């Protein structure tokens, strides 16, 4: 028991504050992105924890709300959503400071968009 507790304390001490910051996802983000045609958009995104690795994702963009399901693995977050009745997928990389940068696409649309999430 004491060895286990000591190992946990040592492991916790090895995680620097910067590394610990990137392990946690914020609950609310400012969104800025570009569509496949190059036009830009902005809005907000909310994450709600479902489990250790899964999330409900809710974007509010231009007065429209999109809801999806996300999965976190290490420094990546993937999420599905529906836009105009078509499935979409976004892949984010978690960067320093908790910023997420990603690419997204919607079934049947040409091109892909980019999106940056900044913790609020």
mmCIF file of the C-alpha atoms, coordinates in Angstrom:
data_MODEL
# 
_entry.id   MODEL 
# 
loop_
_atom_site.group_PDB 
_atom_site.id 
_atom_site.type_symbol 
_atom_site.label_atom_id 
_atom_site.label_alt_id 
_atom_site.label_comp_id 
_atom_site.label_asym_id 
_atom_site.label_entity_id 
_atom_site.label_seq_id 
_atom_site.pdbx_PDB_ins_code 
_atom_site.Cartn_x 
_atom_site.Cartn_y 
_atom_site.Cartn_z 
_atom_site.occupancy 
_atom_site.B_iso_or_equiv 
_atom_site.pdbx_formal_charge 
_atom_site.auth_seq_id 
_atom_site.auth_comp_id 
_atom_site.auth_asym_id 
_atom_site.auth_atom_id 
_atom_site.pdbx_PDB_model_num 
ATOM 1   C CA . UNK A 1 1   ? 0.000   0.000  0.000   1.00 0.00 ? 1   UNK A CA 1 
ATOM 2   C CA . UNK A 1 2   ? 2.763   2.450  0.942   1.00 0.00 ? 2   UNK A CA 1 
ATOM 3   C CA . UNK A 1 3   ? 4.696   1.624  -2.232  1.00 0.00 ? 3   UNK A CA 1 
ATOM 4   C CA . UNK A 1 4   ? 1.609   2.259  -4.339  1.00 0.00 ? 4   UNK A CA 1 
ATOM 5   C CA . UNK A 1 5   ? 0.960   5.574  -2.627  1.00 0.00 ? 5   UNK A CA 1 
ATOM 6   C CA . UNK A 1 6   ? 4.609   6.587  -3.033  1.00 0.00 ? 6   UNK A CA 1 
ATOM 7   C CA . UNK A 1 7   ? 4.516   5.679  -6.731  1.00 0.00 ? 7   UNK A CA 1 
ATOM 8   C CA . UNK A 1 8   ? 1.402   7.801  -7.229  1.00 0.00 ? 8   UNK A CA 1 
ATOM 9   C CA . UNK A 1 9   ? 2.997   10.775 -5.466  1.00 0.00 ? 9   UNK A CA 1 
ATOM 10  C CA . UNK A 1 10  ? 6.202   10.450 -7.515  1.00 0.00 ? 10  UNK A CA 1 
ATOM 11  C CA . UNK A 1 11  ? 4.293   10.099 -10.794 1.00 0.00 ? 11  UNK A CA 1 
ATOM 12  C CA . UNK A 1 12  ? 2.225   13.171 -9.939  1.00 0.00 ? 12  UNK A CA 1 
ATOM 13  C CA . UNK A 1 13  ? 5.359   15.162 -9.194  1.00 0.00 ? 13  UNK A CA 1 
ATOM 14  C CA . UNK A 1 14  ? 6.805   14.261 -12.602 1.00 0.00 ? 14  UNK A CA 1 
ATOM 15  C CA . UNK A 1 15  ? 3.913   15.902 -14.451 1.00 0.00 ? 15  UNK A CA 1 
ATOM 16  C CA . UNK A 1 16  ? 4.885   19.523 -14.936 1.00 0.00 ? 16  UNK A CA 1 
ATOM 17  C CA . UNK A 1 17  ? 2.211   22.239 -14.659 1.00 0.00 ? 17  UNK A CA 1 
ATOM 18  C CA . UNK A 1 18  ? 2.483   22.833 -18.426 1.00 0.00 ? 18  UNK A CA 1 
ATOM 19  C CA . UNK A 1 19  ? 1.997   19.131 -19.179 1.00 0.00 ? 19  UNK A CA 1 
ATOM 20  C CA . UNK A 1 20  ? -0.913  18.886 -16.760 1.00 0.00 ? 20  UNK A CA 1 
ATOM 21  C CA . UNK A 1 21  ? -2.525  21.898 -18.437 1.00 0.00 ? 21  UNK A CA 1 
ATOM 22  C CA . UNK A 1 22  ? -2.511  20.148 -21.815 1.00 0.00 ? 22  UNK A CA 1 
ATOM 23  C CA . UNK A 1 23  ? -4.084  17.002 -20.337 1.00 0.00 ? 23  UNK A CA 1 
ATOM 24  C CA . UNK A 1 24  ? -7.216  18.886 -19.307 1.00 0.00 ? 24  UNK A CA 1 
ATOM 25  C CA . UNK A 1 25  ? -9.743  20.209 -21.787 1.00 0.00 ? 25  UNK A CA 1 
ATOM 26  C CA . UNK A 1 26  ? -11.624 23.413 -21.044 1.00 0.00 ? 26  UNK A CA 1 
ATOM 27  C CA . UNK A 1 27  ? -15.410 23.448 -20.828 1.00 0.00 ? 27  UNK A CA 1 
ATOM 28  C CA . UNK A 1 28  ? -15.816 26.486 -23.086 1.00 0.00 ? 28  UNK A CA 1 
ATOM 29  C CA . UNK A 1 29  ? -13.929 27.739 -26.153 1.00 0.00 ? 29  UNK A CA 1 
ATOM 30  C CA . UNK A 1 30  ? -13.954 30.611 -28.617 1.00 0.00 ? 30  UNK A CA 1 
ATOM 31  C CA . UNK A 1 31  ? -14.107 29.238 -32.162 1.00 0.00 ? 31  UNK A CA 1 
ATOM 32  C CA . UNK A 1 32  ? -12.511 30.705 -35.286 1.00 0.00 ? 32  UNK A CA 1 
ATOM 33  C CA . UNK A 1 33  ? -12.438 28.836 -38.547 1.00 0.00 ? 33  UNK A CA 1 
ATOM 34  C CA . UNK A 1 34  ? -12.521 28.740 -42.299 1.00 0.00 ? 34  UNK A CA 1 
ATOM 35  C CA . UNK A 1 35  ? -14.977 26.891 -44.510 1.00 0.00 ? 35  UNK A CA 1 
ATOM 36  C CA . UNK A 1 36  ? -13.911 24.762 -47.474 1.00 0.00 ? 36  UNK A CA 1 
ATOM 37  C CA . UNK A 1 37  ? -14.487 27.763 -49.770 1.00 0.00 ? 37  UNK A CA 1 
ATOM 38  C CA . UNK A 1 38  ? -12.131 29.935 -47.687 1.00 0.00 ? 38  UNK A CA 1 
ATOM 39  C CA . UNK A 1 39  ? -14.816 32.051 -45.982 1.00 0.00 ? 39  UNK A CA 1 
ATOM 40  C CA . UNK A 1 40  ? -14.380 32.555 -42.249 1.00 0.00 ? 40  UNK A CA 1 
ATOM 41  C CA . UNK A 1 41  ? -16.670 32.055 -39.268 1.00 0.00 ? 41  UNK A CA 1 
ATOM 42  C CA . UNK A 1 42  ? -16.558 32.401 -35.487 1.00 0.00 ? 42  UNK A CA 1 
ATOM 43  C CA . UNK A 1 43  ? -18.571 31.316 -32.488 1.00 0.00 ? 43  UNK A CA 1 
ATOM 44  C CA . UNK A 1 44  ? -18.318 29.265 -29.324 1.00 0.00 ? 44  UNK A CA 1 
ATOM 45  C CA . UNK A 1 45  ? -17.960 25.615 -28.380 1.00 0.00 ? 45  UNK A CA 1 
ATOM 46  C CA . UNK A 1 46  ? -18.937 23.851 -25.157 1.00 0.00 ? 46  UNK A CA 1 
ATOM 47  C CA . UNK A 1 47  ? -17.614 20.472 -24.001 1.00 0.00 ? 47  UNK A CA 1 
ATOM 48  C CA . UNK A 1 48  ? -19.457 18.314 -21.496 1.00 0.00 ? 48  UNK A CA 1 
ATOM 49  C CA . UNK A 1 49  ? -17.658 15.277 -20.061 1.00 0.00 ? 49  UNK A CA 1 
ATOM 50  C CA . UNK A 1 50  ? -19.419 11.939 -20.553 1.00 0.00 ? 50  UNK A CA 1 
ATOM 51  C CA . UNK A 1 51  ? -16.529 9.706  -19.418 1.00 0.00 ? 51  UNK A CA 1 
ATOM 52  C CA . UNK A 1 52  ? -12.734 9.833  -19.095 1.00 0.00 ? 52  UNK A CA 1 
ATOM 53  C CA . UNK A 1 53  ? -12.389 9.892  -22.881 1.00 0.00 ? 53  UNK A CA 1 
ATOM 54  C CA . UNK A 1 54  ? -15.771 10.944 -24.314 1.00 0.00 ? 54  UNK A CA 1 
ATOM 55  C CA . UNK A 1 55  ? -17.572 14.278 -24.573 1.00 0.00 ? 55  UNK A CA 1 
ATOM 56  C CA . UNK A 1 56  ? -20.722 15.940 -25.798 1.00 0.00 ? 56  UNK A CA 1 
ATOM 57  C CA . UNK A 1 57  ? -19.646 18.761 -28.122 1.00 0.00 ? 57  UNK A CA 1 
ATOM 58  C CA . UNK A 1 58  ? -21.875 21.775 -28.839 1.00 0.00 ? 58  UNK A CA 1 
ATOM 59  C CA . UNK A 1 59  ? -20.902 24.464 -31.360 1.00 0.00 ? 59  UNK A CA 1 
ATOM 60  C CA . UNK A 1 60  ? -22.796 27.778 -31.645 1.00 0.00 ? 60  UNK A CA 1 
ATOM 61  C CA . UNK A 1 61  ? -21.910 29.321 -35.006 1.00 0.00 ? 61  UNK A CA 1 
ATOM 62  C CA . UNK A 1 62  ? -23.809 32.173 -36.648 1.00 0.00 ? 62  UNK A CA 1 
ATOM 63  C CA . UNK A 1 63  ? -26.974 31.583 -34.634 1.00 0.00 ? 63  UNK A CA 1 
ATOM 64  C CA . UNK A 1 64  ? -27.024 27.832 -35.374 1.00 0.00 ? 64  UNK A CA 1 
ATOM 65  C CA . UNK A 1 65  ? -26.228 25.111 -32.835 1.00 0.00 ? 65  UNK A CA 1 
ATOM 66  C CA . UNK A 1 66  ? -24.512 21.885 -33.895 1.00 0.00 ? 66  UNK A CA 1 
ATOM 67  C CA . UNK A 1 67  ? -24.280 19.017 -31.417 1.00 0.00 ? 67  UNK A CA 1 
ATOM 68  C CA . UNK A 1 68  ? -21.909 16.081 -31.633 1.00 0.00 ? 68  UNK A CA 1 
ATOM 69  C CA . UNK A 1 69  ? -20.008 13.381 -29.845 1.00 0.00 ? 69  UNK A CA 1 
ATOM 70  C CA . UNK A 1 70  ? -16.265 13.498 -29.234 1.00 0.00 ? 70  UNK A CA 1 
ATOM 71  C CA . UNK A 1 71  ? -13.519 11.124 -28.175 1.00 0.00 ? 71  UNK A CA 1 
ATOM 72  C CA . UNK A 1 72  ? -10.175 12.138 -26.659 1.00 0.00 ? 72  UNK A CA 1 
ATOM 73  C CA . UNK A 1 73  ? -7.019  10.075 -27.110 1.00 0.00 ? 73  UNK A CA 1 
ATOM 74  C CA . UNK A 1 74  ? -3.763  11.560 -25.823 1.00 0.00 ? 74  UNK A CA 1 
ATOM 75  C CA . UNK A 1 75  ? -3.354  14.945 -27.553 1.00 0.00 ? 75  UNK A CA 1 
ATOM 76  C CA . UNK A 1 76  ? -6.159  14.421 -30.076 1.00 0.00 ? 76  UNK A CA 1 
ATOM 77  C CA . UNK A 1 77  ? -9.889  15.035 -29.952 1.00 0.00 ? 77  UNK A CA 1 
ATOM 78  C CA . UNK A 1 78  ? -12.131 13.683 -32.716 1.00 0.00 ? 78  UNK A CA 1 
ATOM 79  C CA . UNK A 1 79  ? -15.801 14.618 -32.927 1.00 0.00 ? 79  UNK A CA 1 
ATOM 80  C CA . UNK A 1 80  ? -18.757 13.816 -35.133 1.00 0.00 ? 80  UNK A CA 1 
ATOM 81  C CA . UNK A 1 81  ? -21.670 16.161 -35.798 1.00 0.00 ? 81  UNK A CA 1 
ATOM 82  C CA . UNK A 1 82  ? -24.503 16.736 -38.264 1.00 0.00 ? 82  UNK A CA 1 
ATOM 83  C CA . UNK A 1 83  ? -24.709 19.730 -40.611 1.00 0.00 ? 83  UNK A CA 1 
ATOM 84  C CA . UNK A 1 84  ? -27.771 20.131 -42.828 1.00 0.00 ? 84  UNK A CA 1 
ATOM 85  C CA . UNK A 1 85  ? -28.617 16.471 -42.215 1.00 0.00 ? 85  UNK A CA 1 
ATOM 86  C CA . UNK A 1 86  ? -25.171 15.251 -43.319 1.00 0.00 ? 86  UNK A CA 1 
ATOM 87  C CA . UNK A 1 87  ? -22.542 13.684 -41.041 1.00 0.00 ? 87  UNK A CA 1 
ATOM 88  C CA . UNK A 1 88  ? -19.364 15.609 -40.369 1.00 0.00 ? 88  UNK A CA 1 
ATOM 89  C CA . UNK A 1 89  ? -16.055 14.829 -38.704 1.00 0.00 ? 89  UNK A CA 1 
ATOM 90  C CA . UNK A 1 90  ? -13.491 17.100 -37.066 1.00 0.00 ? 90  UNK A CA 1 
ATOM 91  C CA . UNK A 1 91  ? -10.023 16.161 -35.777 1.00 0.00 ? 91  UNK A CA 1 
ATOM 92  C CA . UNK A 1 92  ? -8.270  18.497 -33.316 1.00 0.00 ? 92  UNK A CA 1 
ATOM 93  C CA . UNK A 1 93  ? -4.727  18.448 -31.945 1.00 0.00 ? 93  UNK A CA 1 
ATOM 94  C CA . UNK A 1 94  ? -4.414  19.713 -28.367 1.00 0.00 ? 94  UNK A CA 1 
ATOM 95  C CA . UNK A 1 95  ? -1.555  22.232 -28.271 1.00 0.00 ? 95  UNK A CA 1 
ATOM 96  C CA . UNK A 1 96  ? 0.262   24.169 -25.564 1.00 0.00 ? 96  UNK A CA 1 
ATOM 97  C CA . UNK A 1 97  ? -1.999  26.360 -23.480 1.00 0.00 ? 97  UNK A CA 1 
ATOM 98  C CA . UNK A 1 98  ? -4.992  24.126 -24.219 1.00 0.00 ? 98  UNK A CA 1 
ATOM 99  C CA . UNK A 1 99  ? -5.567  25.513 -27.741 1.00 0.00 ? 99  UNK A CA 1 
ATOM 100 C CA . UNK A 1 100 ? -7.072  22.971 -30.163 1.00 0.00 ? 100 UNK A CA 1 
ATOM 101 C CA . UNK A 1 101 ? -6.394  23.181 -33.919 1.00 0.00 ? 101 UNK A CA 1 
ATOM 102 C CA . UNK A 1 102 ? -8.238  20.997 -36.352 1.00 0.00 ? 102 UNK A CA 1 
ATOM 103 C CA . UNK A 1 103 ? -9.534  20.077 -39.763 1.00 0.00 ? 103 UNK A CA 1 
ATOM 104 C CA . UNK A 1 104 ? -13.145 19.231 -40.534 1.00 0.00 ? 104 UNK A CA 1 
ATOM 105 C CA . UNK A 1 105 ? -15.234 17.901 -43.380 1.00 0.00 ? 105 UNK A CA 1 
ATOM 106 C CA . UNK A 1 106 ? -18.887 17.164 -44.139 1.00 0.00 ? 106 UNK A CA 1 
ATOM 107 C CA . UNK A 1 107 ? -20.032 14.202 -46.217 1.00 0.00 ? 107 UNK A CA 1 
ATOM 108 C CA . UNK A 1 108 ? -20.702 15.202 -49.817 1.00 0.00 ? 108 UNK A CA 1 
ATOM 109 C CA . UNK A 1 109 ? -18.948 18.593 -49.633 1.00 0.00 ? 109 UNK A CA 1 
ATOM 110 C CA . UNK A 1 110 ? -15.765 19.359 -51.527 1.00 0.00 ? 110 UNK A CA 1 
ATOM 111 C CA . UNK A 1 111 ? -12.800 20.540 -49.511 1.00 0.00 ? 111 UNK A CA 1 
ATOM 112 C CA . UNK A 1 112 ? -12.262 20.735 -45.808 1.00 0.00 ? 112 UNK A CA 1 
ATOM 113 C CA . UNK A 1 113 ? -12.289 23.511 -43.257 1.00 0.00 ? 113 UNK A CA 1 
ATOM 114 C CA . UNK A 1 114 ? -9.967  24.529 -40.460 1.00 0.00 ? 114 UNK A CA 1 
ATOM 115 C CA . UNK A 1 115 ? -10.883 25.405 -36.905 1.00 0.00 ? 115 UNK A CA 1 
ATOM 116 C CA . UNK A 1 116 ? -9.070  26.796 -33.873 1.00 0.00 ? 116 UNK A CA 1 
ATOM 117 C CA . UNK A 1 117 ? -10.524 26.513 -30.368 1.00 0.00 ? 117 UNK A CA 1 
ATOM 118 C CA . UNK A 1 118 ? -9.168  28.877 -27.720 1.00 0.00 ? 118 UNK A CA 1 
ATOM 119 C CA . UNK A 1 119 ? -10.102 28.315 -24.054 1.00 0.00 ? 119 UNK A CA 1 
ATOM 120 C CA . UNK A 1 120 ? -12.426 31.037 -22.724 1.00 0.00 ? 120 UNK A CA 1 
# 
